[in-house]
Amino acid sequence: MPRVNVSWIITVLAVELATLSAAHAHSCHEVKTAFQVRQIGQLKWVPETPATDVDLSICKHAGPSCCTRRMEESYRAAVLRDTTQNIRSYSFELKYLISAHAIAFQDTFQSLITFSQNHLTSLFETTYSSLMSSISPHIVCLFTDLSRFLQGTGNVSVETAVHCFFDSLFPLVHSRIVNPGMAGSIGEDSSDANQFGDCLRMTRQDVNPFGPHPKAMADTLVSALRAGRVLSLALGVGLEVMNITDTAELSKECSRALVRMHYCSHCRGLTLIRACSGYCLNVMRGCLASLSELHNPWRQYVTVLQDLTHIVAGAHNLELALLGIRGQVEEAILYAQLHGPRLTATVDKVCGHSSNASSTTVRTFPPTAVTPPPANSSQDVPGADKIGMLARLHREFTGYISRYKSFFSILPEALCEGEMGVDELMCWSGDDVVKSYTARVVGNGVRAQRQNPEVRVRVADPVLMDIKNKLELFNMEIQEIMPGVGHRESWDETGSGESSGECDDEDGCEGSGESVASPTLTEADVSKKAVKVSFHDSPITQNTSSSDASLSMASFIIIILALGLHWSF
């Protein structure tokens, strides 16, 4: 058997490997592959072998290069596309969170409005059927205005809407319930009848046929619905901020720095090396310097949102106010019946006698039949299932939104912790492969970029500065309207996931779950004074004592309804 010369085989293999390595070192094959896989541009722009006389504007170095000027332009377009897409992917969840809950809150508001409208309509259908056909359009008008107010659209005043409803109700109650003999007179299509009806409508607030109930109802709705309106407007502002940040453009200096970070290593055939983490932070903080300026007003804005949802859902004020409309209207009509003789005498003095008025005024309370439901059916109380809907939304929303308090300050870190910056034994520093990045890592914001060795930031983005100023102004106006909102000095220690250690904004501690408890806010805190601001279309005068009294009345009515289900008559 012939003897195998092992030494000869090893020598041949070594020569072959050396030949292949030399050929590979002078080839741009891997660069071309990466160029194709990442869909950067046309392959014909990538040379087959490195060249030494290439005129490059970004990826300059003394040795041979696999890049051309045309490739640099393609790299720049690709890196702007990819970075913008990465920023949008991080902001998408936040944007969706705000938009989805804006819809959820509006749907809940509308559900309460619709139920309350049907509840009031049923009062006239079952108890005051003689008024139903005439009062129906005014019921629709009242709740349309309440709905528009909650949506934050149009120049709508809750107080005006309520008083307009009672102005229209007065002629009907006076002629068909307090003085049934007048029904024909008011119903006639004559100038005298129209003048008499107009007189009743115009003098209703002076005559005061319904006692304290219209004002109590207006004060309760103004106080309860105002927080809902401001919350709707606040969510709209948040969406506007996110839409503008999504369309913010990256500067020319930023795009050059991104090309150096992502693709200048490719020019040397190093397609797998990653940027050093510190280097990536400097590049991303320079690129997002203007965006980071939104951190402070955004953090304040998130606190405002948390407090507003707490006020809207806390103590079920908004739900009780809307569900208590029927009770307030019914109490108002009963008040007019009870004071019928005085009311008729006053009307005769102010508006004159009606020719067809009966000599005898009949004032009887309409009979109300109550059929007890089966036992243990308290959930059948009208509106009982509506109580707590906003509280559930509040808990869900504040639990999610608290994670995004530092969104704009931790965005550079989030981008670098993704595909870009990876801590490895060797990394790319923008100029060469190194063991670690030794340059200074700057902080967030435009001012901090003065010391940035990678990105030159000359001025802040005017578009982003405009939205920053708008957000700051909005926060200030909210605090003027509702003192105490947005000034959270302490957190509820019972909240889950609260960090016990010390950290700063750079660490992004809020992302791990921050307490979502709201501060102690009373109705008096947010109703101290009447104010008018740009986003609040109509001035609203607050009356704390009346609001508290009417809210207590609404709560009392619902409790009586619930207890009534268990009593037999």
Solvent accessible surface area in square Angstrom, and as a share of the most:
residue,aa,sasa,rsa
1,M,228,1.02
2,P,119,0.75
3,R,233,0.85
4,V,97,0.56
5,N,93,0.48
6,V,95,0.55
7,S,81,0.52
8,W,160,0.56
9,I,72,0.37
10,I,109,0.55
11,T,80,0.46
12,V,58,0.33
13,L,103,0.51
14,A,56,0.44
15,V,89,0.51
16,E,94,0.42
17,L,117,0.58
18,A,65,0.50
19,T,81,0.47
20,L,115,0.57
21,S,69,0.45
22,A,52,0.41
23,A,63,0.49
24,H,105,0.47
25,A,69,0.53
26,H,122,0.55
27,S,41,0.26
28,C,2,0.01
29,H,123,0.55
30,E,73,0.33
31,V,1,0.01
32,K,43,0.18
33,T,61,0.35
34,A,14,0.11
35,F,1,0.00
36,Q,106,0.47
37,V,110,0.63
38,R,101,0.37
39,Q,145,0.64
40,I,16,0.08
41,G,32,0.31
42,Q,96,0.42
43,L,60,0.30
44,K,158,0.67
45,W,51,0.18
46,V,6,0.04
47,P,35,0.22
48,E,120,0.54
49,T,77,0.45
50,P,35,0.22
51,A,36,0.28
52,T,106,0.62
53,D,128,0.66
54,V,45,0.26
55,D,104,0.54
56,L,11,0.05
57,S,34,0.22
58,I,18,0.09
59,C,7,0.04
60,K,144,0.61
61,H,58,0.26
62,A,111,0.86
63,G,28,0.27
64,P,75,0.47
65,S,5,0.03
66,C,4,0.02
67,C,0,0.00
68,T,38,0.22
69,R,114,0.42
70,R,131,0.48
71,M,0,0.00
72,E,4,0.02
73,E,104,0.47
74,S,13,0.08
75,Y,1,0.00
76,R,66,0.24
77,A,66,0.51
78,A,2,0.02
79,V,3,0.02
80,L,55,0.27
81,R,121,0.44
82,D,54,0.28
83,T,2,0.01
84,T,36,0.21
85,Q,109,0.48
86,N,39,0.20
87,I,15,0.08
88,R,101,0.37
89,S,64,0.41
90,Y,82,0.31
91,S,3,0.02
92,F,135,0.56
93,E,102,0.46
94,L,0,0.00
95,K,61,0.26
96,Y,133,0.51
97,L,15,0.08
98,I,0,0.00
99,S,31,0.20
100,A,32,0.25
101,H,13,0.06
102,A,20,0.15
103,I,109,0.56
104,A,31,0.24
105,F,2,0.01
106,Q,47,0.21
107,D,86,0.45
108,T,12,0.07
109,F,3,0.01
110,Q,75,0.34
111,S,34,0.22
112,L,0,0.00
113,I,3,0.01
114,T,62,0.36
115,F,49,0.20
116,S,2,0.01
117,Q,46,0.20
118,N,91,0.47
119,H,26,0.12
120,L,0,0.00
121,T,27,0.15
122,S,33,0.21
123,L,0,0.00
124,F,0,0.00
125,E,96,0.43
126,T,106,0.62
127,T,27,0.16
128,Y,8,0.03
129,S,78,0.50
130,S,65,0.42
131,L,0,0.00
132,M,38,0.17
133,S,96,0.62
134,S,35,0.22
135,I,0,0.00
136,S,35,0.23
137,P,81,0.51
138,H,65,0.29
139,I,3,0.01
140,V,76,0.43
141,C,67,0.40
142,L,2,0.01
143,F,1,0.01
144,T,64,0.37
145,D,30,0.16
146,L,0,0.00
147,S,13,0.09
148,R,96,0.35
149,F,0,0.00
150,L,1,0.00
151,Q,80,0.36
152,G,12,0.12
153,T,69,0.40
154,G,33,0.32
155,N,120,0.62
156,V,8,0.05
157,S,28,0.18
158,V,0,0.00
159,E,61,0.27
160,T,87,0.51
161,A,6,0.05
162,V,0,0.00
163,H,27,0.12
164,C,64,0.39
165,F,4,0.02
166,F,0,0.00
167,D,30,0.16
168,S,9,0.06
169,L,0,0.00
170,F,0,0.00
171,P,3,0.02
172,L,16,0.08
173,V,0,0.00
174,H,0,0.00
175,S,0,0.00
176,R,56,0.20
177,I,20,0.10
178,V,0,0.00
179,N,7,0.03
180,P,58,0.37
181,G,31,0.30
182,M,3,0.01
183,A,38,0.30
184,G,46,0.44
185,S,11,0.07
186,I,26,0.13
187,G,52,0.50
188,E,86,0.38
189,D,141,0.73
190,S,42,0.27
191,S,73,0.47
192,D,107,0.56
193,A,7,0.05
194,N,77,0.39
195,Q,119,0.53
196,F,18,0.08
197,G,4,0.04
198,D,59,0.31
199,C,27,0.16
200,L,0,0.00
201,R,91,0.33
202,M,151,0.68
203,T,24,0.14
204,R,7,0.03
205,Q,106,0.47
206,D,126,0.65
207,V,9,0.05
208,N,66,0.34
209,P,1,0.01
210,F,0,0.00
211,G,8,0.07
212,P,87,0.55
213,H,25,0.11
214,P,3,0.02
215,K,96,0.41
216,A,19,0.15
217,M,3,0.01
218,A,1,0.00
219,D,9,0.05
220,T,10,0.06
221,L,1,0.00
222,V,2,0.01
223,S,7,0.05
224,A,9,0.07
225,L,0,0.00
226,R,6,0.02
227,A,1,0.01
228,G,0,0.00
229,R,0,0.00
230,V,0,0.00
231,L,1,0.00
232,S,17,0.11
233,L,34,0.17
234,A,0,0.00
235,L,2,0.01
236,G,39,0.37
237,V,18,0.10
238,G,0,0.00
239,L,41,0.20
240,E,60,0.27
241,V,0,0.00
242,M,0,0.00
243,N,66,0.34
244,I,42,0.22
245,T,9,0.05
246,D,20,0.10
247,T,92,0.54
248,A,26,0.20
249,E,150,0.67
250,L,34,0.17
251,S,64,0.41
252,K,129,0.55
253,E,44,0.20
254,C,0,0.00
255,S,1,0.01
256,R,60,0.22
257,A,0,0.00
258,L,0,0.00
259,V,0,0.00
260,R,58,0.21
261,M,6,0.03
262,H,45,0.20
263,Y,6,0.02
264,C,8,0.05
265,S,3,0.02
266,H,4,0.02
267,C,1,0.01
268,R,85,0.31
269,G,28,0.27
270,L,69,0.34
271,T,16,0.09
272,L,157,0.78
273,I,43,0.22
274,R,98,0.36
275,A,7,0.06
276,C,4,0.03
277,S,41,0.27
278,G,12,0.12
279,Y,1,0.00
280,C,0,0.00
281,L,35,0.17
282,N,0,0.00
283,V,1,0.00
284,M,0,0.00
285,R,19,0.07
286,G,5,0.05
287,C,18,0.11
288,L,6,0.03
289,A,1,0.01
290,S,13,0.09
291,L,9,0.04
292,S,7,0.05
293,E,42,0.19
294,L,0,0.00
295,H,19,0.09
296,N,111,0.57
297,P,6,0.04
298,W,0,0.00
299,R,67,0.24
300,Q,55,0.24
301,Y,0,0.00
302,V,0,0.00
303,T,11,0.06
304,V,0,0.00
305,L,0,0.00
306,Q,0,0.00
307,D,0,0.00
308,L,0,0.00
309,T,0,0.00
310,H,52,0.23
311,I,21,0.10
312,V,1,0.01
313,A,5,0.04
314,G,23,0.23
315,A,76,0.59
316,H,59,0.26
317,N,21,0.11
318,L,1,0.00
319,E,0,0.00
320,L,23,0.11
321,A,4,0.03
322,L,0,0.00
323,L,11,0.06
324,G,2,0.02
325,I,1,0.00
326,R,53,0.19
327,G,8,0.08
328,Q,7,0.03
329,V,0,0.00
330,E,48,0.22
331,E,63,0.28
332,A,0,0.00
333,I,0,0.00
334,L,50,0.25
335,Y,55,0.21
336,A,0,0.00
337,Q,6,0.03
338,L,117,0.58
339,H,55,0.25
340,G,0,0.00
341,P,74,0.46
342,R,107,0.39
343,L,1,0.00
344,T,24,0.14
345,A,50,0.39
346,T,39,0.23
347,V,0,0.00
348,D,30,0.16
349,K,174,0.74
350,V,76,0.44
351,C,27,0.16
352,G,29,0.27
353,H,151,0.67
354,S,14,0.09
355,S,111,0.72
356,N,78,0.40
357,A,39,0.30
358,S,55,0.35
359,S,124,0.80
360,T,93,0.54
361,T,36,0.21
362,V,79,0.45
363,R,85,0.31
364,T,91,0.53
365,F,112,0.46
366,P,33,0.20
367,P,130,0.81
368,T,93,0.54
369,A,103,0.80
370,V,81,0.47
371,T,119,0.69
372,P,59,0.37
373,P,37,0.23
374,P,107,0.67
375,A,82,0.64
376,N,130,0.67
377,S,10,0.06
378,S,53,0.34
379,Q,124,0.55
380,D,89,0.46
381,V,6,0.03
382,P,59,0.37
383,G,4,0.03
384,A,35,0.27
385,D,96,0.50
386,K,33,0.14
387,I,48,0.24
388,G,11,0.10
389,M,44,0.20
390,L,0,0.00
391,A,18,0.14
392,R,132,0.48
393,L,23,0.12
394,H,26,0.12
395,R,144,0.53
396,E,86,0.39
397,F,0,0.00
398,T,0,0.00
399,G,27,0.26
400,Y,94,0.36
401,I,0,0.00
402,S,1,0.01
403,R,111,0.40
404,Y,32,0.12
405,K,5,0.02
406,S,1,0.01
407,F,15,0.06
408,F,3,0.01
409,S,4,0.02
410,I,43,0.22
411,L,2,0.01
412,P,0,0.00
413,E,23,0.10
414,A,22,0.17
415,L,3,0.01
416,C,6,0.04
417,E,139,0.62
418,G,36,0.35
419,E,130,0.58
420,M,10,0.04
421,G,10,0.09
422,V,51,0.29
423,D,120,0.62
424,E,89,0.40
425,L,164,0.82
426,M,81,0.36
427,C,8,0.05
428,W,2,0.01
429,S,22,0.14
430,G,10,0.09
431,D,103,0.53
432,D,75,0.39
433,V,44,0.25
434,V,42,0.24
435,K,163,0.69
436,S,69,0.44
437,Y,39,0.15
438,T,128,0.75
439,A,38,0.30
440,R,157,0.57
441,V,62,0.36
442,V,6,0.04
443,G,29,0.28
444,N,32,0.16
445,G,9,0.09
446,V,33,0.19
447,R,182,0.67
448,A,31,0.24
449,Q,6,0.03
450,R,188,0.69
451,Q,103,0.46
452,N,16,0.08
453,P,73,0.46
454,E,34,0.15
455,V,2,0.01
456,R,154,0.56
457,V,37,0.21
458,R,161,0.59
459,V,121,0.70
460,A,26,0.20
461,D,34,0.18
462,P,96,0.60
463,V,83,0.47
464,L,7,0.03
465,M,41,0.19
466,D,95,0.49
467,I,5,0.03
468,K,39,0.17
469,N,86,0.44
470,K,89,0.38
471,L,1,0.00
472,E,75,0.33
473,L,86,0.43
474,F,9,0.04
475,N,6,0.03
476,M,100,0.44
477,E,18,0.08
478,I,0,0.00
479,Q,37,0.16
480,E,78,0.35
481,I,3,0.02
482,M,1,0.00
483,P,37,0.23
484,G,26,0.25
485,V,0,0.00
486,G,5,0.05
487,H,108,0.48
488,R,28,0.10
489,E,169,0.76
490,S,85,0.55
491,W,71,0.25
492,D,59,0.31
493,E,154,0.69
494,T,121,0.70
495,G,23,0.22
496,S,103,0.66
497,G,50,0.48
498,E,66,0.30
499,S,59,0.38
500,S,121,0.78
501,G,53,0.51
502,E,178,0.80
503,C,61,0.36
504,D,83,0.43
505,D,49,0.25
506,E,69,0.31
507,D,96,0.50
508,G,16,0.16
509,C,31,0.18
510,E,15,0.07
511,G,41,0.39
512,S,86,0.56
513,G,21,0.20
514,E,29,0.13
515,S,1,0.01
516,V,44,0.25
517,A,26,0.20
518,S,24,0.16
519,P,28,0.17
520,T,127,0.74
521,L,32,0.16
522,T,72,0.42
523,E,33,0.15
524,A,46,0.36
525,D,39,0.20
526,V,3,0.02
527,S,5,0.03
528,K,142,0.60
529,K,107,0.45
530,A,54,0.42
531,V,33,0.19
532,K,141,0.60
533,V,19,0.11
534,S,95,0.61
535,F,32,0.13
536,H,6,0.03
537,D,58,0.30
538,S,7,0.05
539,P,80,0.50
540,I,8,0.04
541,T,91,0.53
542,Q,23,0.10
543,N,51,0.26
544,T,43,0.25
545,S,83,0.53
546,S,26,0.17
547,S,5,0.03
548,D,65,0.34
549,A,63,0.49
550,S,2,0.01
551,L,38,0.19
552,S,70,0.45
553,M,71,0.32
554,A,2,0.02
555,S,32,0.21
556,F,117,0.49
557,I,34,0.17
558,I,30,0.15
559,I,96,0.49
560,I,73,0.37
561,L,71,0.35
562,A,32,0.25
563,L,76,0.38
564,G,15,0.14
565,L,31,0.15
566,H,98,0.44
567,W,131,0.46
568,S,99,0.64
569,F,169,0.70
